């Protein structure tokens, strides 16, 4: 994640109001003890007779004893990241697996295989792996270790051992989970509240995502028009000798404001849009995790009902029910712990992202205001000079 020191750094040349949020709001983020560092960089294009794809370098540095070396460097393509995500979902069905960027991230804003698209995806893949590395359980997953350390041919051989359970069952699992969700009889109140929370959260975050994209589009249209507005004043000054300096000054002010607008757009595209869209994907993931928990609960409920109806031997069913009760308890405990952790991360990400947007907006308006005030002050001085010269005999 982008450090807050970088997020909150502003050029000293930009005039800042004493009452600005930039001067009042400060986060203190202490260093964390980490033993696994992952970097995703150096994208490369590969063109074959069948397909065109991008690979990314994944560099891992670690002090963990279970790794044979302290540093690894491998290349991975998007399909490899998808494989890792499916294996994590298979091994930990009630944990919250971080989202991957979609096949066409921010569709309509960037073109596939453009530099902007590749860089946006690289950042998302980097965040995906580091969120896993920071997770107290997922970080020790064996498939995650293989993903970080195995060379391409080794990973290919490992993947051929067979697709994960969720990959094999595909839509069937989701359909069953969806049908079970409504039939769960003994769902704890906590998970009902989680379901209700996610329904509301999904609506709100999707709305915020759409509004943010609309704001970005409007800002981009405004920027494109402003780029044409400044040069018009410069051309106009060539035919108006008396006010040529003033027109050139206006053109200069517009140019500075145009550059400030471009910086604000960059802040939106780098710090707000990705965060909002990531949590749109998280809302889908949380909904699926809750359905899988309900599926496990549904299996237990059906066994209890069958035992009550004496459809088979009680001893056999009692043993199966005991195992399912343990499975449900483990699933509940895993999800409860991950839920609290996810909410804390979400609140931090949202607070940091919206604070960053507010500070960028403040800087933008203060910079534009200072630009125009400086210009108006210069015009006022010129006016006084002209008046003084007219009063002299």
Secondary structure as UniProt FT lines:
FT   HELIX           4..7
FT   TURN            12..13
FT   TURN            18..19
FT   HELIX           21..24
FT   STRAND          36..47
FT   STRAND          52..62
FT   TURN            65..66
FT   STRAND          71..77
FT   HELIX           78..91
FT   TURN            93..94
FT   TURN            103..106
FT   TURN            108..109
FT   TURN            112..113
FT   HELIX           115..134
FT   TURN            136..137
FT   HELIX           138..140
FT   HELIX           142..149
FT   HELIX           152..159
FT   TURN            160..161
FT   HELIX           165..169
FT   HELIX           171..183
FT   HELIX           189..237
FT   TURN            238..239
FT   TURN            242..243
FT   HELIX           244..267
FT   HELIX           268..272
FT   HELIX           273..308
FT   TURN            309..310
FT   HELIX           314..391
//
